[in-house]
Amino acid sequence: MRHVVVDPITRIEGHLRVEVQVDEGSGKVTDALSSGTAWRGLELIMKDRDPRDVWAYIQRICGVCTTAHALASVRAVEDALSIKIPKNANYIRNIMAATLTVQDHLVHFYHLHALDWVSPVDALAADPVATANLQTTILNAYRLPLKGPSSGLETEAYPHDFPAATPQYFAAVKDKVKAIVESGQLGIFAAQWWDHPDYKLLPPEVHLLAVAHYLEMLDKQRELVAPHVIFGGKNPHPHYVVGGMPCSISLDDGNAPINTARLDIVDRAINMGRTLVNFYYLPDLLAVGTAYVKAGRVDGGGLAKTRVLAYGAYPIEEYAGTSTKGGGGFFKNLLIRCNGVVENFGQGAANAKFTEITAEDLADPKVFTESVEHSWYNYPQNDNDEIHPWEGITEPKFTGPKEGTATEWQSLNERGKYSWLKTPKWKGKVCEVGPLARYIIIYTKAQKGLLPDMTWAEKMMLDQIAAVSNLLGLAPEAWLPTMVGRTAVRALDCQLHAEINKFFFDKLIANIRSGDTNVANMEMWNPKNWPKECQGVGIYEAPRGALSHWIDIKDGKTNNYQCVVPTTWNSCPRDSKAGYGAYELAMMDTHVQIPDKPLEIAKVIRSFDPCMACATHMYNAKGERITVITTDPYSGTRVEK
């Protein structure tokens, strides 16, 4: 038995350590541990702050998720104060949310996850002519030509940013990569096990094509976030306002924040996103994923087979409140009605159980809770308690590793506390969240006849699942709850969100044309109009899954603030009552070929697109910089007998 430590997991946001026990004979992972290695303290900074300002602070949780936390935060405050935002504000927020998802998924696949599948070293054996031919073959075989509803506002004559497919282009890329490899200065291609047998599952031409697209996306992805700059003033961390959006609209004033010229920039960015996902991302991903499935690589599903959760996404029109305290309107008008939990999907959709999540559930202390049994926190009464986020406590209690020192860990204590992440629960159970959860829930609901009057987005999700199932020759139950499925569904989600972006942009344009330019409801802006005490929750299906912000307001100030983020759901430590979290179960459901080079472990973890920065934070009472640690990219793995 080998004890394998990967610390840090690279090419993710934040700091994550994993430890696994691998049977050297079979390659089976018998136990796994996931540890967030930075203290979460940002919520404490919210104490006594003006609730109208909280979004600006709390979205600094992360520079990758950027607008996600601001959106959840303003929704939480608006829920507490029963504020109904205008139509334009709802459309703009949805555009910004969809923009984030499209860019985030593209960046994750090409710049964080792709090098788990393709190798610049193997690309050097590719024939540029054969690669150019392969580009055409892949576009013909793996494109999914699905679209959202047309409003007649198509503004591009043809797809821009189309993939290059000439021998000269791929020869030039090959020469560039060859120069990097031969120099020994691998730079962005460093810190990987390039001799791992997984890379031989693909021909050299696939490696060259994917590396070429990797390099292209470094430049293209920055243009996708133009809507954040136009509507929110900048990216990352665009501006919001409690009650709506801060961007006034005028189609007559050339100096207005939102005018015809700037709407044209938004339109261009949205159409670019549609092109990139349809002609780059999806074809590339499906070509690679198909090869893995044909090789029998359908492991890594873990908790997705047992339990997934989502909150629901994209209120089509303006609404009042999220929880019952604010009116509960969020759940009554959703474009994607994935608000619920599916259990036992691994046994097939017919045997799966669906439970709806409602506005009443959000306020129920028996439904949503967090525990700290294996987390470096202290609950005053009992560390085994399960506490609702409105009553949440963030009190650190670091106990150190099982072996080693406080600063030099050898192994963590799986029977004690070992992570700076709490363990979120739904009715006392751990859940996987993310794009895979959303698709499993919509598919299960459809199979059980629980999606009457299907929205166009829900229909598109089912069409996507059917298309991939036909391509792979497998039922959805066989490929969805796997590592390949988790990665493939993120690409499907990207295509869906590219169309959602267009859908809400068209609604925005139509509403502005009708004469409505209102972007904010300021009726409750003055704290004199607020109740003495109130609570609210803001929920959002972020790129990584179910996100919730919980605020308790007292005397016009933030009394308590808690974030339950997607990566906390997925990378949480185990629980004696609820079992293993999603990361830990996914690792235990993954076969490792070479314990000294656990590429499969890093690959299955990165299939979740971890954002540990959202889940863990560090600061001290004086607000000082604590320390900066530079990790050697070649020393990220330690193997012990």
Secondary structure, DSSP 8 states (H G I E B T S, - for coil): -EEEEE-S--SSBS-EEEEEEE-TTT-BEEEEEEEE-S---HHHHTTT--TTTHHHHHGGG-SSSTHHHHHHHHHHHHHHHT-B--HHHHHHHHHHHHHHHHHHHHHIIIIIIGGGT--HHHHTT--HHHHHHHHHHHHHHH---------S----SS-SS-----HHHHHHHHHHHHHHHHHT--GGG-SS-TT-GGGGGS-HHHHHHHHHHHHHHHHHGGGGGHHHHHHHSSSSS---BTTB-S--B-SS-TTSSB-HHHHHHHHHHHHHHHHHIIIIIHHHHHHHHHHHHHTT-----GGGGTEEEE--EEESS--B-SSTTTT-GGGGSEEE---EEEE-GGG-TTT-EEEE--HHHHT-TTTEEEE-TTBSB--SS-TT--B-GGG----B-----SEE-SSSEEE--TTS--BSS-EEEETTB--B-SHHHHHHHHHHHHHTT--SS--HHHHHHHHHHHHHHHHHTS-HHHHTTSHHHHHHHHHHHHHHHHHHHHHHHHHHHHHHHTT----B--TT-SGGGS-SEEEEEEEEEETTEEEEEEEEEETTEEEEEEEE-HHHHHH---BTTTB--HHHHHHHTSB-S-TTS-HHHHHHHHTT--BHHHH-----TT----------TT--EEEE-
